[in-house]
Amino acid sequence: MAEVRCWAIGIDEVREMFAASPTLSARLLELAEPAFPVPPSPPPRPGLLGKLGPLLRRPPDAPVVTPGSPTRLDAESLVRGRFVPQSRLEPAWVLVERWLDDLAWSHARWELTDHELDSLDFDLARAGVVSQHGVRHLWGRDARLTLRPLPGAQVGYLRYQNALALADDWARALPQLEGDAARTAAEVTAFLDGLRGAADAASEAGRPTPDVVTLRTH
């Protein structure tokens, strides 16, 4: 099952995470902390035989790091714009999604197979939605992040005004849609409409107008 995740956040704010200022870097590292492996509880003090055991054994309080678990080194590499090797892409994206969830004004996710995407696009087109407002337009523009996507994933974005235009076009089509297409289109439209309120909040907070940043994974 494919997943589409969208965040309401300025694309420039996302890019800044990979060359973060000291203030932003400190915040991102703090947000990443709960995702790091947790050391186990200290074991009981060993008896005499335990003290005679191997001198080079693994420290009992050392965290067990699985391949997909982020570490502080992963987080520091991201905020400093370092190259992330293929073997650390998965934990790196765990952290990026965590950061986006916190920094974005809102976020949403949908599970849609390729067949369901094609069916939704067909129903939207039949209802009068222009081709440049198809569902894949949500991630059709390369986000140009320094972090590579996971294999098979796509990372794109849609500027604020273009996102609202897409929402308006879909809203006009809603009365002609049925079933899953109507439900998904209504949810996407509601998320995009929320950009208007987010833009007002962003202006008051001195932050950039939110765009839509989208991650599609298979």
VOTI-12535 format. One record per atom (N, C-alpha, C): residue in one letter; atom name; y, z, x. Coordinates in steps of 0.05 Angstrom, whole numbers, m for minus. Layout:
// residues N
+------+------+--------+--------+--------+
: rest : atom :      y :      z :      x :
+------+------+--------+--------+--------+
:    A :   CA :      Y :      Z :      X :
...
+------+------+--------+--------+--------+
END
This chain:
// residues 218
+------+------+--------+--------+--------+
: rest : atom :      y :      z :      x :
+------+------+--------+--------+--------+
:    M :    N :    m24 :      0 :     17 :
:    M :   CA :      0 :      0 :      0 :
:    M :    C :     25 :      0 :     18 :
:    A :    N :     43 :    m18 :     12 :
:    A :   CA :     69 :    m19 :     27 :
:    A :    C :     88 :      1 :     15 :
:    E :    N :    106 :     11 :     32 :
:    E :   CA :    126 :     30 :     23 :
:    E :    C :    154 :     19 :     30 :
:    V :    N :    172 :     22 :     12 :
:    V :   CA :    200 :     15 :     17 :
:    V :    C :    217 :     41 :     14 :
:    R :    N :    231 :     48 :     36 :
:    R :   CA :    248 :     71 :     36 :
:    R :    C :    277 :     63 :     40 :
:    C :    N :    295 :     73 :     24 :
:    C :   CA :    324 :     66 :     26 :
:    C :    C :    340 :     92 :     30 :
:    W :    N :    360 :     90 :     47 :
:    W :   CA :    379 :    112 :     51 :
:    W :    C :    408 :    102 :     47 :
:    A :    N :    424 :    118 :     35 :
:    A :   CA :    452 :    112 :     31 :
:    A :    C :    467 :    124 :     54 :
:    I :    N :    473 :    108 :     75 :
:    I :   CA :    487 :    118 :     99 :
:    I :    C :    498 :     94 :    113 :
:    G :    N :    521 :     97 :    126 :
:    G :   CA :    533 :     75 :    141 :
:    G :    C :    515 :     66 :    164 :
:    I :    N :    512 :     40 :    167 :
:    I :   CA :    494 :     30 :    188 :
:    I :    C :    505 :     38 :    215 :
:    D :    N :    531 :     40 :    218 :
:    D :   CA :    542 :     48 :    244 :
:    D :    C :    535 :     78 :    250 :
:    E :    N :    533 :     94 :    229 :
:    E :   CA :    525 :    122 :    234 :
:    E :    C :    496 :    123 :    244 :
:    V :    N :    479 :    105 :    233 :
:    V :   CA :    451 :    105 :    242 :
:    V :    C :    450 :     96 :    271 :
:    R :    N :    464 :     75 :    278 :
:    R :   CA :    464 :     66 :    306 :
:    R :    C :    474 :     87 :    325 :
:    E :    N :    493 :    103 :    316 :
:    E :   CA :    504 :    124 :    334 :
:    E :    C :    484 :    146 :    340 :
:    M :    N :    462 :    148 :    325 :
:    M :   CA :    442 :    168 :    331 :
:    M :    C :    428 :    162 :    357 :
:    F :    N :    428 :    137 :    365 :
:    F :   CA :    414 :    129 :    389 :
:    F :    C :    431 :    129 :    414 :
:    A :    N :    455 :    138 :    412 :
:    A :   CA :    474 :    143 :    434 :
:    A :    C :    493 :    165 :    425 :
:    A :    N :    481 :    187 :    418 :
:    A :   CA :    495 :    208 :    403 :
:    A :    C :    515 :    223 :    420 :
:    S :    N :    537 :    230 :    407 :
:    S :   CA :    557 :    248 :    420 :
:    S :    C :    544 :    275 :    424 :
:    P :    N :    556 :    292 :    440 :
:    P :   CA :    545 :    319 :    444 :
:    P :    C :    542 :    335 :    418 :
:    T :    N :    562 :    332 :    400 :
:    T :   CA :    560 :    346 :    374 :
:    T :    C :    537 :    336 :    357 :
:    L :    N :    536 :    309 :    354 :
:    L :   CA :    515 :    297 :    338 :
:    L :    C :    488 :    302 :    351 :
:    S :    N :    486 :    300 :    377 :
:    S :   CA :    461 :    305 :    391 :
:    S :    C :    450 :    333 :    385 :
:    A :    N :    468 :    353 :    386 :
:    A :   CA :    459 :    380 :    381 :
:    A :    C :    449 :    383 :    353 :
:    R :    N :    462 :    370 :    334 :
:    R :   CA :    453 :    372 :    306 :
:    R :    C :    426 :    358 :    303 :
:    L :    N :    422 :    335 :    314 :
:    L :   CA :    397 :    320 :    311 :
:    L :    C :    374 :    335 :    324 :
:    L :    N :    379 :    347 :    348 :
:    L :   CA :    358 :    362 :    361 :
:    L :    C :    350 :    387 :    344 :
:    E :    N :    370 :    399 :    332 :
:    E :   CA :    364 :    422 :    314 :
:    E :    C :    348 :    414 :    290 :
:    L :    N :    355 :    391 :    278 :
:    L :   CA :    339 :    381 :    255 :
:    L :    C :    311 :    373 :    263 :
:    A :    N :    307 :    365 :    288 :
:    A :   CA :    281 :    357 :    297 :
:    A :    C :    262 :    380 :    303 :
:    E :    N :    274 :    403 :    308 :
:    E :   CA :    258 :    427 :    317 :
:    E :    C :    234 :    433 :    300 :
:    P :    N :    237 :    434 :    273 :
:    P :   CA :    214 :    441 :    256 :
:    P :    C :    191 :    421 :    258 :
:    A :    N :    196 :    397 :    268 :
:    A :   CA :    174 :    377 :    270 :
:    A :    C :    158 :    380 :    295 :
:    F :    N :    167 :    397 :    314 :
:    F :   CA :    153 :    400 :    339 :
:    F :    C :    128 :    417 :    335 :
:    P :    N :    107 :    413 :    352 :
:    P :   CA :     83 :    429 :    350 :
:    P :    C :     90 :    459 :    353 :
:    V :    N :     76 :    475 :    337 :
:    V :   CA :     81 :    504 :    338 :
:    V :    C :     60 :    518 :    354 :
:    P :    N :     67 :    534 :    374 :
:    P :   CA :     47 :    548 :    390 :
:    P :    C :     31 :    567 :    372 :
:    P :    N :      5 :    570 :    378 :
:    P :   CA :    m11 :    589 :    362 :
:    P :    C :     m4 :    618 :    368 :
:    S :    N :    m13 :    636 :    351 :
:    S :   CA :     m8 :    664 :    356 :
:    S :    C :    m22 :    673 :    381 :
:    P :    N :    m10 :    691 :    396 :
:    P :   CA :    m22 :    700 :    421 :
:    P :    C :    m50 :    712 :    416 :
:    P :    N :    m69 :    705 :    433 :
:    P :   CA :    m97 :    715 :    429 :
:    P :    C :    m98 :    744 :    439 :
:    P :    N :   m119 :    758 :    432 :
:    P :   CA :   m123 :    786 :    442 :
:    P :    C :   m124 :    786 :    472 :
:    R :    N :   m116 :    808 :    484 :
:    R :   CA :   m117 :    811 :    513 :
:    R :    C :   m146 :    810 :    522 :
:    P :    N :   m152 :    794 :    542 :
:    P :   CA :   m180 :    791 :    551 :
:    P :    C :   m190 :    817 :    565 :
:    G :    N :   m216 :    820 :    563 :
:    G :   CA :   m228 :    842 :    577 :
:    G :    C :   m232 :    835 :    607 :
:    L :    N :   m249 :    851 :    620 :
:    L :   CA :   m253 :    847 :    649 :
:    L :    C :   m266 :    820 :    654 :
:    L :    N :   m286 :    812 :    637 :
:    L :   CA :   m299 :    786 :    642 :
:    L :    C :   m280 :    763 :    637 :
:    G :    N :   m262 :    767 :    618 :
:    G :   CA :   m243 :    746 :    612 :
:    G :    C :   m224 :    742 :    636 :
:    K :    N :   m217 :    764 :    649 :
:    K :   CA :   m199 :    762 :    672 :
:    K :    C :   m212 :    748 :    695 :
:    L :    N :   m238 :    747 :    696 :
:    L :   CA :   m252 :    734 :    718 :
:    L :    C :   m258 :    704 :    712 :
:    G :    N :   m247 :    694 :    689 :
:    G :   CA :   m252 :    667 :    682 :
:    G :    C :   m237 :    647 :    699 :
:    P :    N :   m239 :    621 :    693 :
:    P :   CA :   m226 :    600 :    710 :
:    P :    C :   m195 :    605 :    712 :
:    L :    N :   m185 :    602 :    736 :
:    L :   CA :   m157 :    607 :    740 :
:    L :    C :   m140 :    584 :    730 :
:    L :    N :   m151 :    561 :    727 :
:    L :   CA :   m136 :    537 :    720 :
:    L :    C :   m140 :    529 :    691 :
:    R :    N :   m150 :    547 :    674 :
:    R :   CA :   m154 :    540 :    646 :
:    R :    C :   m128 :    536 :    632 :
:    R :    N :   m128 :    523 :    609 :
:    R :   CA :   m104 :    517 :    594 :
:    R :    C :    m91 :    542 :    583 :
:    P :    N :    m65 :    546 :    586 :
:    P :   CA :    m51 :    570 :    576 :
:    P :    C :    m57 :    573 :    546 :
:    P :    N :    m64 :    598 :    537 :
:    P :   CA :    m71 :    602 :    509 :
:    P :    C :    m49 :    597 :    489 :
:    D :    N :    m24 :    598 :    498 :
:    D :   CA :     m1 :    594 :    480 :
:    D :    C :     10 :    565 :    481 :
:    A :    N :     m4 :    547 :    495 :
:    A :   CA :      5 :    520 :    497 :
:    A :    C :      1 :    506 :    471 :
:    P :    N :     21 :    492 :    459 :
:    P :   CA :     17 :    478 :    434 :
:    P :    C :     m1 :    454 :    437 :
:    V :    N :    m16 :    448 :    416 :
:    V :   CA :    m34 :    425 :    416 :
:    V :    C :    m18 :    401 :    405 :
:    V :    N :    m14 :    381 :    421 :
:    V :   CA :      3 :    358 :    413 :
:    V :    C :    m15 :    335 :    406 :
:    T :    N :    m15 :    327 :    381 :
:    T :   CA :    m31 :    303 :    373 :
:    T :    C :    m14 :    279 :    377 :
:    P :    N :    m26 :    255 :    379 :
:    P :   CA :    m11 :    231 :    385 :
:    P :    C :     12 :    225 :    367 :
:    G :    N :     10 :    233 :    341 :
:    G :   CA :     32 :    227 :    323 :
:    G :    C :     52 :    249 :    320 :
:    S :    N :     50 :    271 :    335 :
:    S :   CA :     68 :    293 :    333 :
:    S :    C :     93 :    289 :    351 :
:    P :    N :    117 :    292 :    340 :
:    P :   CA :    141 :    289 :    357 :
:    P :    C :    144 :    313 :    376 :
:    T :    N :    156 :    309 :    398 :
:    T :   CA :    162 :    330 :    417 :
:    T :    C :    192 :    330 :    423 :
:    R :    N :    201 :    351 :    436 :
:    R :   CA :    230 :    352 :    443 :
:    R :    C :    237 :    329 :    461 :
:    L :    N :    219 :    321 :    478 :
:    L :   CA :    224 :    298 :    496 :
:    L :    C :    228 :    273 :    480 :
:    D :    N :    213 :    269 :    459 :
:    D :   CA :    218 :    245 :    441 :
:    D :    C :    246 :    246 :    429 :
:    A :    N :    253 :    270 :    419 :
:    A :   CA :    280 :    272 :    407 :
:    A :    C :    302 :    267 :    428 :
:    E :    N :    299 :    278 :    451 :
:    E :   CA :    320 :    274 :    472 :
:    E :    C :    321 :    245 :    481 :
:    S :    N :    298 :    232 :    482 :
:    S :   CA :    299 :    204 :    489 :
:    S :    C :    314 :    187 :    468 :
:    L :    N :    311 :    194 :    443 :
:    L :   CA :    324 :    179 :    422 :
:    L :    C :    354 :    183 :    423 :
:    V :    N :    363 :    208 :    424 :
:    V :   CA :    392 :    213 :    423 :
:    V :    C :    406 :    203 :    448 :
:    R :    N :    392 :    199 :    470 :
:    R :   CA :    404 :    189 :    494 :
:    R :    C :    400 :    159 :    498 :
:    G :    N :    388 :    146 :    478 :
:    G :   CA :    386 :    117 :    479 :
:    G :    C :    365 :    107 :    499 :
:    R :    N :    346 :    123 :    506 :
:    R :   CA :    326 :    115 :    525 :
:    R :    C :    305 :     97 :    512 :
:    F :    N :    291 :     81 :    528 :
:    F :   CA :    270 :     64 :    519 :
:    F :    C :    247 :     81 :    509 :
:    V :    N :    236 :     74 :    485 :
:    V :   CA :    213 :     89 :    474 :
:    V :    C :    188 :     71 :    477 :
:    P :    N :    168 :     80 :    492 :
:    P :   CA :    144 :     64 :    496 :
:    P :    C :    128 :     61 :    470 :
:    Q :    N :    111 :     41 :    469 :
:    Q :   CA :     95 :     36 :    445 :
:    Q :    C :     80 :     61 :    436 :
:    S :    N :     69 :     76 :    455 :
:    S :   CA :     53 :     99 :    448 :
:    S :    C :     68 :    121 :    435 :
:    R :    N :     95 :    121 :    436 :
:    R :   CA :    111 :    142 :    424 :
:    R :    C :    128 :    132 :    401 :
:    L :    N :    123 :    107 :    392 :
:    L :   CA :    139 :     97 :    369 :
:    L :    C :    134 :    112 :    343 :
:    E :    N :    109 :    119 :    338 :
:    E :   CA :    102 :    133 :    313 :
:    E :    C :    117 :    160 :    311 :
:    P :    N :    115 :    178 :    331 :
:    P :   CA :    129 :    203 :    329 :
:    P :    C :    160 :    199 :    330 :
:    A :    N :    169 :    178 :    344 :
:    A :   CA :    198 :    173 :    344 :
:    A :    C :    208 :    167 :    316 :
:    W :    N :    193 :    151 :    301 :
:    W :   CA :    201 :    144 :    274 :
:    W :    C :    198 :    168 :    255 :
:    V :    N :    180 :    186 :    260 :
:    V :   CA :    178 :    210 :    244 :
:    V :    C :    205 :    225 :    246 :
:    L :    N :    216 :    226 :    271 :
:    L :   CA :    241 :    240 :    275 :
:    L :    C :    265 :    225 :    262 :
:    V :    N :    265 :    199 :    265 :
:    V :   CA :    287 :    183 :    254 :
:    V :    C :    288 :    185 :    223 :
:    E :    N :    265 :    184 :    211 :
:    E :   CA :    264 :    187 :    181 :
:    E :    C :    273 :    215 :    173 :
:    R :    N :    266 :    235 :    189 :
:    R :   CA :    275 :    263 :    184 :
:    R :    C :    305 :    264 :    186 :
:    W :    N :    317 :    252 :    206 :
:    W :   CA :    346 :    252 :    209 :
:    W :    C :    360 :    237 :    187 :
:    L :    N :    349 :    214 :    179 :
:    L :   CA :    361 :    199 :    157 :
:    L :    C :    360 :    215 :    131 :
:    D :    N :    338 :    228 :    126 :
:    D :   CA :    336 :    244 :    101 :
:    D :    C :    358 :    265 :    100 :
:    D :    N :    365 :    276 :    123 :
:    D :   CA :    385 :    297 :    123 :
:    D :    C :    414 :    286 :    123 :
:    L :    N :    419 :    265 :    138 :
:    L :   CA :    446 :    255 :    141 :
:    L :    C :    455 :    236 :    118 :
:    A :    N :    436 :    223 :    105 :
:    A :   CA :    443 :    204 :     84 :
:    A :    C :    453 :    219 :     59 :
:    W :    N :    470 :    204 :     44 :
:    W :   CA :    480 :    216 :     19 :
:    W :    C :    458 :    217 :     m2 :
:    S :    N :    439 :    199 :     m1 :
:    S :   CA :    417 :    200 :    m19 :
:    S :    C :    395 :    182 :     m7 :
:    H :    N :    371 :    185 :    m17 :
:    H :   CA :    349 :    167 :     m7 :
:    H :    C :    329 :    165 :    m29 :
:    A :    N :    313 :    143 :    m27 :
:    A :   CA :    293 :    138 :    m48 :
:    A :    C :    270 :    122 :    m35 :
:    R :    N :    247 :    122 :    m48 :
:    R :   CA :    224 :    108 :    m38 :
:    R :    C :    208 :     96 :    m61 :
:    W :    N :    196 :     73 :    m55 :
:    W :   CA :    178 :     60 :    m75 :
:    W :    C :    154 :     49 :    m60 :
:    E :    N :    131 :     49 :    m73 :
:    E :   CA :    106 :     37 :    m63 :
:    E :    C :    102 :     11 :    m77 :
:    L :    N :    103 :    m11 :    m62 :
:    L :   CA :    101 :    m37 :    m74 :
:    L :    C :     84 :    m55 :    m56 :
:    T :    N :     63 :    m67 :    m66 :
:    T :   CA :     48 :    m86 :    m51 :
:    T :    C :     63 :   m112 :    m49 :
:    D :    N :     53 :   m130 :    m32 :
:    D :   CA :     66 :   m157 :    m30 :
:    D :    C :     65 :   m171 :    m57 :
:    H :    N :     42 :   m168 :    m70 :
:    H :   CA :     40 :   m181 :    m97 :
:    H :    C :     60 :   m170 :   m116 :
:    E :    N :     64 :   m144 :   m116 :
:    E :   CA :     84 :   m131 :   m134 :
:    E :    C :    112 :   m140 :   m127 :
:    L :    N :    118 :   m143 :   m101 :
:    L :   CA :    144 :   m152 :    m93 :
:    L :    C :    149 :   m181 :   m103 :
:    D :    N :    128 :   m198 :   m100 :
:    D :   CA :    131 :   m225 :   m109 :
:    D :    C :    135 :   m226 :   m139 :
:    S :    N :    120 :   m209 :   m154 :
:    S :   CA :    122 :   m209 :   m183 :
:    S :    C :    150 :   m199 :   m192 :
:    L :    N :    160 :   m179 :   m178 :
:    L :   CA :    187 :   m169 :   m184 :
:    L :    C :    208 :   m190 :   m179 :
:    D :    N :    206 :   m204 :   m157 :
:    D :   CA :    225 :   m225 :   m150 :
:    D :    C :    223 :   m248 :   m171 :
:    F :    N :    199 :   m254 :   m180 :
:    F :   CA :    196 :   m275 :   m200 :
:    F :    C :    209 :   m267 :   m226 :
:    D :    N :    204 :   m242 :   m235 :
:    D :   CA :    215 :   m233 :   m260 :
:    D :    C :    246 :   m231 :   m259 :
:    L :    N :    256 :   m223 :   m236 :
:    L :   CA :    285 :   m221 :   m233 :
:    L :    C :    297 :   m249 :   m234 :
:    A :    N :    285 :   m268 :   m220 :
:    A :   CA :    295 :   m296 :   m220 :
:    A :    C :    294 :   m308 :   m248 :
:    R :    N :    273 :   m302 :   m262 :
:    R :   CA :    270 :   m312 :   m290 :
:    R :    C :    291 :   m300 :   m308 :
:    A :    N :    301 :   m276 :   m301 :
:    A :   CA :    321 :   m262 :   m317 :
:    A :    C :    350 :   m270 :   m308 :
:    G :    N :    352 :   m288 :   m288 :
:    G :   CA :    378 :   m298 :   m281 :
:    G :    C :    389 :   m287 :   m255 :
:    V :    N :    374 :   m271 :   m240 :
:    V :   CA :    383 :   m259 :   m215 :
:    V :    C :    382 :   m281 :   m193 :
:    V :    N :    404 :   m285 :   m179 :
:    V :   CA :    406 :   m306 :   m158 :
:    V :    C :    388 :   m299 :   m135 :
:    S :    N :    379 :   m320 :   m120 :
:    S :   CA :    360 :   m316 :    m99 :
:    S :    C :    369 :   m297 :    m77 :
:    Q :    N :    396 :   m297 :    m71 :
:    Q :   CA :    406 :   m279 :    m50 :
:    Q :    C :    406 :   m250 :    m58 :
:    H :    N :    399 :   m244 :    m83 :
:    H :   CA :    397 :   m217 :    m92 :
:    H :    C :    368 :   m209 :    m98 :
:    G :    N :    349 :   m223 :    m86 :
:    G :   CA :    321 :   m216 :    m89 :
:    G :    C :    316 :   m189 :    m76 :
:    V :    N :    292 :   m177 :    m82 :
:    V :   CA :    286 :   m150 :    m72 :
:    V :    C :    285 :   m149 :    m42 :
:    R :    N :    276 :   m170 :    m29 :
:    R :   CA :    274 :   m170 :      0 :
:    R :    C :    301 :   m171 :     14 :
:    H :    N :    322 :   m176 :     m2 :
:    H :   CA :    349 :   m176 :      9 :
:    H :    C :    357 :   m148 :     18 :
:    L :    N :    343 :   m128 :      7 :
:    L :   CA :    349 :   m100 :     15 :
:    L :    C :    344 :    m95 :     44 :
:    W :    N :    326 :   m109 :     57 :
:    W :   CA :    321 :   m105 :     85 :
:    W :    C :    322 :   m132 :    100 :
:    G :    N :    334 :   m152 :     88 :
:    G :   CA :    334 :   m179 :    101 :
:    G :    C :    352 :   m181 :    125 :
:    R :    N :    371 :   m163 :    128 :
:    R :   CA :    390 :   m165 :    150 :
:    R :    C :    381 :   m145 :    172 :
:    D :    N :    376 :   m155 :    196 :
:    D :   CA :    365 :   m138 :    217 :
:    D :    C :    385 :   m115 :    223 :
:    A :    N :    375 :    m90 :    224 :
:    A :   CA :    391 :    m67 :    229 :
:    A :    C :    400 :    m65 :    259 :
:    R :    N :    387 :    m80 :    276 :
:    R :   CA :    393 :    m81 :    305 :
:    R :    C :    395 :    m53 :    317 :
:    L :    N :    374 :    m38 :    313 :
:    L :   CA :    372 :    m11 :    325 :
:    L :    C :    359 :    m14 :    353 :
:    T :    N :    366 :      5 :    371 :
:    T :   CA :    354 :      5 :    397 :
:    T :    C :    324 :     13 :    396 :
:    L :    N :    316 :     27 :    375 :
:    L :   CA :    288 :     35 :    371 :
:    L :    C :    274 :     12 :    356 :
:    R :    N :    252 :      3 :    368 :
:    R :   CA :    237 :    m19 :    355 :
:    R :    C :    222 :     m8 :    330 :
:    P :    N :    218 :    m25 :    311 :
:    P :   CA :    202 :    m17 :    287 :
:    P :    C :    173 :    m13 :    295 :
:    L :    N :    159 :      1 :    279 :
:    L :   CA :    130 :      3 :    282 :
:    L :    C :    117 :    m24 :    277 :
:    P :    N :     94 :    m30 :    288 :
:    P :   CA :     81 :    m56 :    282 :
:    P :    C :     78 :    m61 :    252 :
:    G :    N :     87 :    m84 :    243 :
:    G :   CA :     86 :    m91 :    215 :
:    G :    C :    108 :    m81 :    198 :
:    A :    N :    126 :    m64 :    209 :
:    A :   CA :    148 :    m53 :    194 :
:    A :    C :    173 :    m70 :    197 :
:    Q :    N :    191 :    m67 :    178 :
:    Q :   CA :    217 :    m81 :    179 :
:    Q :    C :    239 :    m60 :    174 :
:    V :    N :    261 :    m62 :    190 :
:    V :   CA :    284 :    m44 :    186 :
:    V :    C :    308 :    m62 :    182 :
:    G :    N :    321 :    m59 :    159 :
:    G :   CA :    344 :    m76 :    153 :
:    G :    C :    366 :    m60 :    139 :
:    Y :    N :    387 :    m73 :    132 :
:    Y :   CA :    408 :    m59 :    118 :
:    Y :    C :    424 :    m79 :    100 :
:    L :    N :    439 :    m67 :     82 :
:    L :   CA :    455 :    m82 :     63 :
:    L :    C :    482 :    m69 :     62 :
:    R :    N :    503 :    m83 :     68 :
:    R :   CA :    530 :    m72 :     67 :
:    R :    C :    537 :    m62 :     39 :
:    Y :    N :    555 :    m43 :     38 :
:    Y :   CA :    563 :    m30 :     13 :
:    Y :    C :    569 :    m49 :     m9 :
:    Q :    N :    588 :    m68 :     m4 :
:    Q :   CA :    596 :    m86 :    m25 :
:    Q :    C :    573 :   m104 :    m34 :
:    N :    N :    557 :   m113 :    m15 :
:    N :   CA :    534 :   m130 :    m22 :
:    N :    C :    513 :   m115 :    m39 :
:    A :    N :    510 :    m89 :    m32 :
:    A :   CA :    491 :    m72 :    m47 :
:    A :    C :    501 :    m69 :    m76 :
:    L :    N :    527 :    m65 :    m80 :
:    L :   CA :    537 :    m62 :   m107 :
:    L :    C :    535 :    m88 :   m123 :
:    A :    N :    539 :   m111 :   m109 :
:    A :   CA :    536 :   m137 :   m122 :
:    A :    C :    507 :   m141 :   m131 :
:    L :    N :    488 :   m133 :   m114 :
:    L :   CA :    460 :   m136 :   m121 :
:    L :    C :    454 :   m118 :   m145 :
:    A :    N :    464 :    m93 :   m145 :
:    A :   CA :    460 :    m74 :   m167 :
:    A :    C :    471 :    m85 :   m193 :
:    D :    N :    494 :    m97 :   m193 :
:    D :   CA :    506 :   m108 :   m217 :
:    D :    C :    490 :   m131 :   m228 :
:    D :    N :    479 :   m148 :   m210 :
:    D :   CA :    463 :   m170 :   m218 :
:    D :    C :    437 :   m161 :   m231 :
:    W :    N :    425 :   m141 :   m219 :
:    W :   CA :    400 :   m130 :   m230 :
:    W :    C :    405 :   m116 :   m256 :
:    A :    N :    427 :   m102 :   m259 :
:    A :   CA :    434 :    m88 :   m284 :
:    A :    C :    436 :   m108 :   m307 :
:    R :    N :    447 :   m131 :   m302 :
:    R :   CA :    449 :   m151 :   m323 :
:    R :    C :    422 :   m162 :   m331 :
:    A :    N :    403 :   m161 :   m312 :
:    A :   CA :    376 :   m172 :   m318 :
:    A :    C :    358 :   m152 :   m331 :
:    L :    N :    364 :   m126 :   m330 :
:    L :   CA :    346 :   m105 :   m340 :
:    L :    C :    336 :   m109 :   m368 :
:    P :    N :    354 :   m117 :   m387 :
:    P :   CA :    344 :   m119 :   m415 :
:    P :    C :    322 :   m140 :   m418 :
:    Q :    N :    320 :   m158 :   m399 :
:    Q :   CA :    300 :   m180 :   m401 :
:    Q :    C :    274 :   m173 :   m386 :
:    L :    N :    273 :   m151 :   m372 :
:    L :   CA :    249 :   m143 :   m357 :
:    L :    C :    231 :   m125 :   m373 :
:    E :    N :    206 :   m124 :   m366 :
:    E :   CA :    186 :   m107 :   m379 :
:    E :    C :    168 :    m94 :   m359 :
:    G :    N :    154 :    m73 :   m368 :
:    G :   CA :    134 :    m61 :   m352 :
:    G :    C :    143 :    m50 :   m325 :
:    D :    N :    126 :    m53 :   m305 :
:    D :   CA :    132 :    m43 :   m278 :
:    D :    C :    157 :    m55 :   m266 :
:    A :    N :    162 :    m81 :   m272 :
:    A :   CA :    186 :    m94 :   m262 :
:    A :    C :    211 :    m80 :   m272 :
:    A :    N :    211 :    m74 :   m298 :
:    A :   CA :    234 :    m60 :   m310 :
:    A :    C :    238 :    m33 :   m298 :
:    R :    N :    216 :    m18 :   m295 :
:    R :   CA :    218 :      9 :   m284 :
:    R :    C :    228 :      9 :   m255 :
:    T :    N :    217 :     m8 :   m238 :
:    T :   CA :    226 :     m9 :   m210 :
:    T :    C :    254 :    m19 :   m208 :
:    A :    N :    261 :    m40 :   m223 :
:    A :   CA :    288 :    m50 :   m222 :
:    A :    C :    309 :    m30 :   m231 :
:    A :    N :    302 :    m14 :   m252 :
:    A :   CA :    320 :      7 :   m261 :
:    A :    C :    324 :     28 :   m240 :
:    E :    N :    302 :     36 :   m226 :
:    E :   CA :    305 :     57 :   m206 :
:    E :    C :    321 :     47 :   m182 :
:    V :    N :    317 :     22 :   m174 :
:    V :   CA :    332 :     11 :   m151 :
:    V :    C :    362 :      9 :   m159 :
:    T :    N :    367 :      0 :   m183 :
:    T :   CA :    394 :     m3 :   m193 :
:    T :    C :    409 :     24 :   m194 :
:    A :    N :    395 :     44 :   m204 :
:    A :   CA :    406 :     71 :   m205 :
:    A :    C :    413 :     82 :   m177 :
:    F :    N :    395 :     77 :   m158 :
:    F :   CA :    400 :     86 :   m131 :
:    F :    C :    425 :     72 :   m119 :
:    L :    N :    426 :     46 :   m123 :
:    L :   CA :    449 :     30 :   m113 :
:    L :    C :    475 :     38 :   m126 :
:    D :    N :    474 :     43 :   m152 :
:    D :   CA :    498 :     51 :   m167 :
:    D :    C :    509 :     78 :   m156 :
:    G :    N :    491 :     94 :   m145 :
:    G :   CA :    499 :    120 :   m134 :
:    G :    C :    516 :    117 :   m109 :
:    L :    N :    517 :     93 :    m98 :
:    L :   CA :    534 :     88 :    m74 :
:    L :    C :    564 :     93 :    m81 :
:    R :    N :    571 :     87 :   m105 :
:    R :   CA :    600 :     90 :   m113 :
:    R :    C :    609 :    119 :   m109 :
:    G :    N :    593 :    138 :   m120 :
:    G :   CA :    600 :    166 :   m116 :
:    G :    C :    598 :    175 :    m87 :
:    A :    N :    578 :    164 :    m73 :
:    A :   CA :    574 :    171 :    m45 :
:    A :    C :    598 :    162 :    m29 :
:    A :    N :    609 :    138 :    m36 :
:    A :   CA :    632 :    128 :    m21 :
:    A :    C :    656 :    146 :    m24 :
:    D :    N :    660 :    157 :    m48 :
:    D :   CA :    682 :    176 :    m52 :
:    D :    C :    678 :    201 :    m36 :
:    A :    N :    653 :    211 :    m35 :
:    A :   CA :    647 :    235 :    m20 :
:    A :    C :    651 :    230 :     10 :
:    A :    N :    642 :    206 :     19 :
:    A :   CA :    645 :    199 :     47 :
:    A :    C :    674 :    198 :     56 :
:    S :    N :    691 :    186 :     38 :
:    S :   CA :    719 :    184 :     44 :
:    S :    C :    732 :    212 :     47 :
:    E :    N :    724 :    231 :     30 :
:    E :   CA :    735 :    258 :     31 :
:    E :    C :    725 :    272 :     56 :
:    A :    N :    701 :    266 :     65 :
:    A :   CA :    690 :    279 :     88 :
:    A :    C :    697 :    265 :    115 :
:    G :    N :    712 :    243 :    113 :
:    G :   CA :    719 :    228 :    137 :
:    G :    C :    696 :    213 :    149 :
:    R :    N :    676 :    206 :    133 :
:    R :   CA :    653 :    191 :    143 :
:    R :    C :    655 :    162 :    133 :
:    P :    N :    641 :    143 :    146 :
:    P :   CA :    642 :    115 :    138 :
:    P :    C :    630 :    111 :    110 :
:    T :    N :    639 :     90 :     97 :
:    T :   CA :    629 :     82 :     71 :
:    T :    C :    599 :     77 :     74 :
:    P :    N :    582 :     88 :     56 :
:    P :   CA :    553 :     85 :     59 :
:    P :    C :    544 :     56 :     53 :
:    D :    N :    526 :     47 :     71 :
:    D :   CA :    512 :     22 :     66 :
:    D :    C :    484 :     30 :     56 :
:    V :    N :    466 :     11 :     54 :
:    V :   CA :    438 :     16 :     48 :
:    V :    C :    421 :      9 :     72 :
:    V :    N :    408 :     28 :     83 :
:    V :   CA :    390 :     23 :    106 :
:    V :    C :    361 :     26 :     95 :
:    T :    N :    345 :      5 :    101 :
:    T :   CA :    319 :      4 :     89 :
:    T :    C :    297 :      1 :    110 :
:    L :    N :    275 :     16 :    106 :
:    L :   CA :    251 :     14 :    122 :
:    L :    C :    228 :      6 :    104 :
:    R :    N :    216 :    m17 :    111 :
:    R :   CA :    192 :    m25 :     97 :
:    R :    C :    168 :    m24 :    115 :
:    T :    N :    148 :     m9 :    107 :
:    T :   CA :    124 :     m6 :    123 :
:    T :    C :    100 :    m15 :    107 :
:    H :    N :     79 :    m24 :    121 :
:    H :   CA :     54 :    m33 :    108 :
:    H :    C :     33 :    m12 :    111 :
+------+------+--------+--------+--------+
END
